[in-house]
Every structure is written in structure tokens, then in C-alpha cells.
């Protein structure tokens, strides 16, 4: 798990192989620090990354925090293949407009960006 600046001034956070409770503090720290310095932060999911409910909660919280600051939190390139399944199995699926995401469908609750 690491972060890097892109030419457009945004930061991309590479997920590494696990976004789980074991590394939740590190993942949250990278997101928090990135949101303090740039306008757009995105996550690039490694192929085969393991994700648990804690990882999803951090993603959703980061999106809400970014929106409250007038910033953007999204995913870079492809969305994690199993994210939709995890969202559904946890009962977090919501295809309604998100007040934190300019009234678009929440990308962290089953919507697309």
C-alpha cells in the first residue's frame, strides 16, 4: 500500500493486496494525508485484493469527508471486481442519489463513476 502524485496534481493510493482490518489504520492515514494536500484522491485496486467490511467503511467515510471539504475521492482505472458483491452481501447496496456525491449514485454503494 502506497500513494503517489499524478501529473494532474491528484494522488493515487495503491491498495496493496489487502484492505482489511489488519491494515485499516495505515489505509485511513494515507487517505487522510492525501485529502489534506490535494483536491482529488483516488484508489487503484490491486488485482485480487482482499477487502472486508472495514475496508468498505473507510472507502465510504473517505468519500463523505472529501465531499464535505469540496474534494473528490474515487477509484482510478477499474473498480475492484468483488466490491459490488461485498457491498451487496453486507447490505450496503444503495442506488439512490448521494448528497455527498453531487446527487449522483454512490460509487461505494454499487453505483458507477
N, C-alpha and C positions, 0 to 999 in steps of 0.2 A: 504494500500500500504506500503510495507516494503522490505528490502533487507536482504539477509543472505549469509554467506560464506558456500560453499560446501567443502567436504573433498578434492576434487581435486584442490582447490585453486581458483575456479571461484566464481562468485557472481550471485545469482538468485534474481531477483526482482519480488515479487508477485504483480500482477496487482491491486488487490483490486476489488471492484465492479464497478469502473468507470475509464476509460481512456478518459477523455473528457477535454474540455477547462477549466472547473472548477478546475481541479487538474493538469493541464498541467505543471505548474511551478514545482510542487513537483515531478512529474514523471520525468521530464527532469533533475532535480537536482540529483535524485537518480542514474540515468543513468550516468550522467557526473561524479559524485563522484566515481562510481564503475569503470568506464573506466580509471580513473586516477591511480587506485591501482592494478588492476588485468588484466590478458591477455584475459579472456573470461567472458563476461556478458550475461546473458540470462533472458528472461521474462517468468514467469509462469502465464498463464492467469487463473483467477478465472472463474469457470463455471458461465455463464450468465453475464459476464462483459459487460458493455455498452461502446461502442467505437465510437468516432466521428472522423471527418477528422483531427482534431488537434492531437489526439492520434496517428493516422497513420503517420502524418508528423513527429512526434517525433520519432517513431519507425524507419522510413526511414532515418532520419537525424542521429540518433544514429548509425545505420549500416554504413553509409558513414563515420562518424567520426571515428568509430572503425577501419574500413578498412584503413583509412589514417594513423592511428597510428600502423598498423600491428597487430591489435587485432580482436577479434571475438565478434559480437553481434548477438544473435539468440534467439529462443524461447526454453524453457525447457518443455519436455513432449509434450502435444498436442497443436497444433496451435489453436487459437481461432476459433470456428466454424463459426462465422459470418464474420471473417476477409476477406475471399475471396469475399463474397457478397458486403461488404463495399468497397473494393478495386475496384470492377467492377462498382458499382453504382457511384463512384466518378471519374471514368475514369482513374484510376491509374494502371489498369492491364497492365502488360508488361512481356511477357515471353521470352524476349531477354536476352542474356548474360549481366551480370552486371560487369562493370570494377572494381567496389569496392568489389566484392564478388568472386574473383578468376575466373572470367568469367563464373560462374555458374548463373543459373536463380535466380533473386532476390526473396528471401523468403518473402519480404514485398510488393511484387507486383504480387503475385499469384503463385510464384514458391514454391518448397519444399526444405527442407534442408536435 
